[in-house]
Amino acid sequence: MIQTNYNPDVLSCLANLSNDEVFTPPNLVNDILDLLPAELWSNPNSKFLDPISKSGVFLREMAKRLMIGLETQIPDKQERINYIFSQQLYGIAITDLTALLSRRSVYCSKTANGKYSICENFTDEQGNIRYKRMKHTWQNGKCTYCGASQEVYDREDALETYAYNFIHTDKPEKIFNMKFDVIVGNPPYQLSDGGFGKSAAPLYHKFVQQAQKLKPKYLTMIIPSRWFAGGKGLDDFRKEMLNDKRIKKIIDFENANDCFPGVDIAGGICYFLWDKDYYGDCEVVNFVNGIETYSKRPLNEFQTLIRNSSAVSIIRKVLSFNEIGMNTMVSSRKPFGIPTNGRPKKTGDIILRWQNGEGPFDRADVNVGVDIIDSWKVITSYVGYDHAGSPGKDGKRKVFSKIDILQPGTICTETYLVIGAFKTEVEAQNLKEYMKTKFFRFLVSQFMYSHHITKESYQFVPIQDFNKHWNEQKLFEKYQLTPTEIEVIENSIKPFEK
């Protein structure tokens, strides 16, 4: 028998608190820290902050680097430990539990001044890993700092409030009363906003914005990639990030499992390096199923961040024709004002399409989209085919689950979007065939960061003359795509067989 000893790092074995509060594996932490200049680790004056400490892994891995980097300057090991932990590393825990876990990981003791703490300089239990129980500030049912729902998070003292220290203050600099050279971390991603079902508001961008207020030399955080296209609560943040020339590098993973095994994060995950003294184009590195693409370009070239660098030249060519985008044709949600749970009636003078079939409905009850009831309409599901917008194991997307034509006198619930409405069946059929092309679906896929395909997702797709039939070859020739660019599309999109 061959005996193998396996002694795993405990911080690589922790179960996540949730899909929104994810423990960062040590190997990923080190990939993130590798973005920082190497000279930081040998500078005894550098100060580091993790403002959202969960396991303490960022602080622990930074301590390892500082222990090596400062060895010649502070030869005595214990003296070096005391100096690094008391003068260079600082953390703000997100809950009482993670404060204890972080101190245990960093100081080898859940109390900084405990018997087994490796740092001898602390005189209180918290040391430099702080936690203070906070309360939300309610106004009109929402927290003014984080947007949490009062109905969900206004809790008794014995329960966790999820009022995170770092963002529940107007003056984050007062927490430690010092400036930091580096701020790094993995913030919570969202909190329930009290909306329908499992509605939740993004939260991670507030940690990035709060960190920027502290004016560090370097800022790096790992966050969901959904901000690339904006959306719920993220439009202003997207504009800020895309126009910030200090963002030096972005590493993007379309499948979050490549970073966090077993964690489902719609739209993927990314981490970035923000450098106070840098001003220029950004290095964008994208991974899909282990395949890497790279480019250095301005982030604000388009209204969304094109994550796959191989797609940039294609989009540039398409947009150079200055044609009107399909987003101007596509309906908003609830194209006829009927929600997903709307159902046919016993009798009616028109037909209602819902997710499980069709049935009669009263024309008089329709107040939205009245002008297209008697048109030929092309529809597709509001929810995309691909899980959370992520590509399949082959790296390809289908994008749409189905594309149908509704005859005049037929309407639909908000399960569907109306992509176009026409006087003739021929025009509707030509749009349907256009939508089935890989070209069309590739351009829509550049906006896939969630379960839904919204009206805005069609802005890169040009409107064609729908009196003509369009196929792949005609489109490739019209937009003068090279064999390499065609291959990018072919390798990104599955055939549409229905």
N, C-alpha and C positions, 0 to 999 in steps of 0.2 A: 504494500500500500504506500502510495506517495502522500505524505502529509503536508498540507499547505496551511500555513498560519495566515489568517485574515484579520487585521485589526483596523476596521474602518474608522474614518473620522466621524464622530458622532454628529457633527453639523451637516454631514451629507446624508444622514439617515432620518432627519426629522420629518414628521408629517406636517404638511402645510396647514395653517390655521383655516384657510379657505382659498378659493381661486383668486381672491382679491388681496389676501395677505399671505404672500408667498415667501417662504424661507429661501434664501439664495445659496445654492451649492458653493462650496469653497473654490472649486475649479473655475466657476463662472466669475466669482468675486475677483480672482486673480487675473482673469482676462480683462475685466473692467479696470483694475488697478494698473495693468500694463499700459493703458492709455496715458497715464501720468508720466511726466518727466522723471527719469531715473534719479536725477540729482536731489529730488525731494527727500529720498530715503537716507541720505547722508547729511542732511541739513538739520542741525539740532534746534533751529528756530522755527521750523515748519510746524504748523498746527492743523490737525485734521478733525473733522466733525462728521459723524453719522447721525443725522437728525431724526432718523426713523429706525432705530435699532430694534431688531426682533430677536435674533440669535446671538448678536455680537460678532458675527463672522467677518464683517468688514473691518472692525476694529482689531480683531485678532490677527487677520492676515496683514494688516498694515503694521501691527506690532512686530511680526516676524521680519518684515522688510527693514524696519527701523533698527531692530536688534543687530542685523547684519551690517546695515549702512553706517551705524554709529560706533561700531566695535573699536575702530582705531582711535576715535575721539574720546570715548568713554570705555576704557578697557575693562574695568571692573563690571562683571555681569550684573550683580545685584544693583549697583549704582545706576547702571544703564536701564535696567527694568524700572527702577523707581522714577528715573527721569522721564522715560518715554510715557509711562502710564499716567504720571501726575502732571506733566508739562506739555504733552503733545497730542494725546488722544482723548477725544470727547465724544460722548454719545447722548442721545435723547431717546429713551425707550418709548414704545407706542402703548404699552399697557403695563400694569404692575407685574404680571407674569413674565413678560418679555424683558423687563428690567432685571429681574432675578436671573433669568436665563442668560442675558447678555453679560452680567457681572460674573456669572459662573464660568462662561466661556473665556472672558478676557482676564479676569483677576484670579480665576480658579477658586472663587468663593462667591457665594450669592450676596455677601456683604463685603464692601471694599476694604473695610478695616477689620475683617474677621481673622480668626486664628490662622486660616489656611491661605489667606490672600498673598499673592506673590509680590504685591507692592506694599512697601512698608511706610509710605508717606501719607496715607489717608487717615483722617481722624473721624470720618463719619461713614455711615453705611453705604451711601450712594456713590461716593468717590466722584469720578468724572462721567458716570453714566446716570443721568438724571431721569427721574420720572415724577411728575406731579399730576395728581388727578385733576382733570379740568371738567368744566361744564360747558355745554353748548349755550350760545346766546341766541335765544329764540326771538324771531320776529315774523309774524304772519305764517307761523307753522313751520318755518325753516331756520336753520342756524345761519347767522349772518357770515360766519367764517367759512364753513365747509359745505353748507347747503343740505345737511342731513335733515330728515323729516322728524319733526317734534313728536308726531304720533308714534314713530318707531323707536326713537332714541332718547326720549324724555323718561328716564328710568330711575328706579329707586337706587339709593347709594350702594347697595350690595352688588349691583350689576355693572358691568363694564359699559361706559358711555361712548367709547370710541371718539372722544373729543381729544384729538391728538395735540400734544403740547406745542409742537413746532408751528402749526398753522392757526392755533387758536390764540393768537396774540398779534397786536399791531407792531410790536417791537421785538422781533426774534433775537436781536443783538443783545437784549437785556438778560437772556437766559444764562449766558456765561460771561457777559461783559468783556468780550474780546473779539478780535478779528481772526478769521480762519483762512489759511492758504488753500485748503482743499475741503470741499463738501461732497460727500459721496453716500449713496444709499439706494434702497429699493422700497419706495413708498407704497402704502396701501393704494389700491387702484380705484375703488368706488365705494359709495355708501348708498343705501336705499333712500330714494327721494320721496317716497310715499305715493308714487304714481301707480298706474294700473299694473296688476300682476307683480312681476319681479323687477319693476322699473327701478333703475339706479342711476345716480349722477356720478360722473367721473370725478376723481379726487386727486389723482397723482400730479396733475398739472399745478395744483396749488402748492405742493411741496417744492416743485421746481421754481416757481415764481417767488416763493418765500425765501428760498436759498439764494436767489439772485439779489434779493434785498440786502443780504449780508456782504455782498461785493467780494466774494472769494477770488483768488487767482484762478482756481480751477473748480469746475463743477461737473460731476458725472453721476448720472442716475440711470437705473434700468426701469423702463416704463412701457406700457402697452403702445403699440405702433398706431393705434386708432387716430392719434392726433394728426397724422400725415394728411388726412382728408377732412379733419374737423368733425363737425357733427354736434351731437348733444353736449352743450356746455363747453365745447372745445374750439369753436371757430376763432375766437380772439387769441387763444393760446397758439393755434396753428399759425396765424398771421405773425404773431410775435416771433415764433421759432423760425419760420421760413425767412423772415427778414433780418434775423440776427446773424451778422457776419462773424460773430465770435464762436459760433458752433463749428468746431474744427473737424470733427469726425462723428459719423453715425454708423453703428453696426446694427443691422436689421435682420431679424429672423421671421420669415413668413409663417412658420409653424412654431408656436411657443414651446412645443415639446422638445425642440432642439436645445432649449435653455433649461426648461423646467419639466422634466419627465412626468407625465401623468397629469399635467395641468392644462386646462382648456381655457385659453385666453383668445377671444375672438380678434382676428386681425393681426395676430402675432405680437412680437415683443422686440424692443430695441434698447440699446444704451448709447450714450453720446458723451462727447467731451466738449465742454464749453471752456474757452480759454480767454480770460479777460484781456490779454494783450495781443490776441490774434484778430486779424480782420481780413477775410478773404473767402474764397470758395471752400466748400465742405467736401471732405472725402466721404463717399457713400458706399458702404459695403453691404451687400445683400446676400442672404443665404436661403436657398430653396432646395430642400432634400439633399443637402450637402454640396450643392453647386453654388459657387461664389461668383458674383459679378462686382465690378469695382468701377467707380468713376469719381472725378473731382469736378464739381460743378456748383453753380449758385443754387441754393435751396429754393429761391423764390422765382425760378424760371416759369413755373406753372402754379396754378392755384392750389394744387395738391402736390405733395412730395412723391415723385415717381420713384418707387423703392427699387425696382429692377433697372439697373443702369442700361441694360440691353434694350429696354423699351424706349429710351429717351429719343434716339434718332428717328424711330417710327412716328412717335407723337409729334416731333418737330416737323416732319414731312407732311403729316395730315393737317396740322394746324396752319401750315404755310399757305394752304389753299384758301384760308379765310372764309370757309363755309359756315353756315349757321349750324349750331349743334343740336342734336336730338333732344337735349334737355329742354329746349323751347317747345317741343311737341308733347313730351311726356306729361301725363297728368300728375297732380299731387296725390298724396294719400287720400283715400276715400273719393275716388273719381266721380262717384254719384252720391256721395254723402251717406253711404250705407256702411256701418261698421262690420267687422269680421263676423260678429254674432248675428247679423241680419239674416233673415230666412224668408223664403217664398211664402206667399199667402194662399188661401184656399182658392181664390179667384183673382183675376187681374188682366189688364189689357196689354202688358208687356211681360218679358221673361227676365228673371233674376238668376245670374250665375253665382253660386257660392262654392265653397271648397269641395263639397260632396255632390254637386249636381246642379240641376236647374229646376225652376218652378215659377208659377205666375206671380206677378207683382203689379201694383197700381201705379200708373204713370203719374197720377196726381200727387203721389207721396214722394216724388223725386224733385228736389230743389237745387241740386248741383249737377252740372254736366247735362242739363236738359237739351242743349243745342246739339249734342252728339248722340242722343238716344237712337235716332233713325239713321245713323251712319254705320258703315262697316268699320269695326274696331279691332285692332290688334292688341292683345293683352298678354301679360306674363305675370308670374307670381311676384309679390313684393318681397318674399323671402327667397334668397338664392338657393341654388341646388347644393352648393358646396358648404360643408359644415363650417359655420362661423367665418365664411369667406376664405378658408384655408384651402390650398391645393391638396389633391389626393396624394397617395403614396408614390405615384408616378410623376409628381410635380406639376400635374395638369389640372385645370378647372373646366367644368362644364358651364358654369355661370347660371344659366336659366334651367329651371326644372321642366317647364313646359311653355310653349308659345301657342296661343290659340287665336282664332278669329271669331268675333261675335257678330252675328247678323244684325241688320237693322231691327230695332225693337227689343234688343237684348242689352241688359246692363249687368253690373257686377258689384260685389262687395269690395271692401278695402283689402281683401286677400290678394287682389290683383291691382296692377297699374295699367292704365290705358297708354300704350306707347304711341299710337297714332290713330286718327279717325279720318275716314275717306268717304267720298261719294260712291266709289266703285269697288267691287270685289277684287278687281285686278290690282289696284293700288295696294289694298290690304295684303293680298297674297305676296306682292313684291316686297313689302316691308317685312313680312314674316320670313321670307327667304333671306333677306338681308340680315335679319337678326340671327339666323341660324349659322351665318358664316363665322369662321374663326376670327376674321378681321374685326367684325362688330363686337364679338364677345371679348376679344382681347382688350379692346379699348375700354369697355365697361369694367373689366376686371382690375384696371388700374385704381379703381375706387373701392375695391372690396376689402373692407376692414371690419365687417360685422355680418350678422345674419341677413341684413336687409340690403336690397338694391334700391336706392332712392332715385328720385328725379335727377338729382345732381350727378349721379353716377354716369349719366349719359352725355356729359358735356364735351368729351373728347370725340364723340361719334358724330360725323358729319351727316346732315340730311342729304339724301340723294333724290334724284328724279324718280319717283315711284311709279311713273308710267313705264319704266324700264325694268327689266329683270336684272338682278345683280347676283354675281357669284364670286367665288374667291379670286379667280384669275383676273376678272375685270377690275376688281378692287386693287389687287396687287399692281396691276399695270397702270391704273389711273394715278396711284400715289407713288409710283416709281420705286417700289420697295426692292431692295437688293436680295439676292439669295440668302445672305446671312440674316437679314431682317425677317424674311419669310420664315426661315428656320426658327427664329425666336418665337414667332407666333405659333407655328406648328408644334413646337415643344412645350408651349404654355397652355394650349386649349384642346380639349377633347372634341371629337366629332359630335355633332348633334344629330341623333338618329331619329328623333320623333318629329 
